[in-house]
Amino acid sequence: MLITKFLLIDKPIRYALGIIVLILLTGTTYTLVTQGTMAFLSPTYLLQQLQVASFLGLVATGMMMVILLGHIDLSIPWTVTCAAMAATAMGGEWAIPAGLAAGLIIGLVNGLGVAFLRVPSMIFTLGVNTVIQGLMVVYTGGFAPQTHSTPIMETLATGHLLGIPNALFVWAFVGSLIVFMLTRTAMGRYIFAIGNREVAAYLSGINTRLVLIASFVMCSLCASMAGILLAGYSTKAYQGMGDLYLLPAIAAVVIGGTNILGGKGTFTGTVVGAILIVLLQSVLSVMQMPEAGRQVIYGTVIISMLLVYGRGEKKEG
């Protein structure tokens, strides 16, 4: 019965779950041999990794929204940083709204540029990322800001409720909103329609420009929320704090089964992809793998899964 249910799961998610089990077994074997412990299977370790995965997961959730349309957002790194700096600079009860407002503005700029100027999203968002970086360097003078996160930001990022990290609740809340929107609203149907064939969606009467703008706004809002949590986690914002999240976010989305060309994908797949990447990074770190080796293994896992998934898609086609 369990095997039958497992086989009913989408193929990329099955592959990702299998890799996650393999990663945990590899890490457990290593710590058992070297330290005499099974730390990788302890609830404390797993909850800690879920907390870390929440930050990446928020970014990946937003990235999924634009990839479903067949676009991509390369302004994520400095959207994360800008939101964190805006939140810590504002402080007080307006800290989180200020960070989200920064993300909203960036998302609007990206959406308007892609929807109305018809500039490829890869080029436009990369340009926006560079502009934000320049503005943040001017704002800070090239140094780390002296501002600090607020207690509520730190509570959301590092606190626990019933033993479960608050950051995980934030990710789950955002994810539930995204799932509801994708599966229960016209907006969700429009996103998948545009991702499959934008011209056909436009000719059917869908306001494709509005959907594009809304999706880029949601992407930036998710990234800004991640930035706010990261600032709370480290108690402050700093230059380039979002640089480590761009490629892992894209990888999490694609590994989870979202078609990089748009039109197909699930939030569940993105969740599994984010957890896989965080666990892989953690195991390689514990094994004291040199940075070069980490990059080789990290890239090999991603490419292998994409190749296997791609071959499966061709056979089904």
C-alpha angles and dihedrals in degrees: 000000000000091000091051092051091047091053090053090062116100111276098242091049090050090052092047092049090050091052090049091054090048091050092051092047091049093049092045092050091050095050091043091055098040102032106016092238138106096219094151092066096047117113090231093058094044093050090048090053091048088054091053090043089056091068093050090039093058091052092045092049090057092043089053090061094061096036089056085061092051092254135106136214116220094171091079097103096060094033086063091047095044093051091048092050093046092051096048092043093052096043126173123059092330095058098097095040089051092053092047090047089056089053091047092054093047091048091051091051091049094045095047092047094051096039101044106021090042090218112157107266093231092059098039097047091045088055091048089050090054092048092051090048091053092048092050092049090051091047094050098032088236093297133106111273116253093218122106137211122264125249092253091053090051092047092052092047103040107015127100135218116200088345093304120115114255089223088064090055090051091051091046091050093050090044093051090053091050093047092049091049094048097045106029108034139065089241090064092050090049092053093054091043093053091045091054096045122345096191092053090047091051093048090051090061102263115145093234094179093057092048091050092051093047092049094050089048091052090048092053093044090055090048091048091051088052089050091051091051092046090052089051091047093053093031091236145042122251140181116284096003090145097050093094094057106060103078096033089052092052090045092050091053096047095041088053090061103264109145108242087217092055138244100088135064147099137223090231090060091051090051092052091046093052092049091048093054095046092049092047091052091047096050093047089049093050090048087055090234111181113253092250091053092047091054092048094050093040092052094042093055092049095046093045093053092046091050093049092046091046093052090049091053092051092051091050090048 
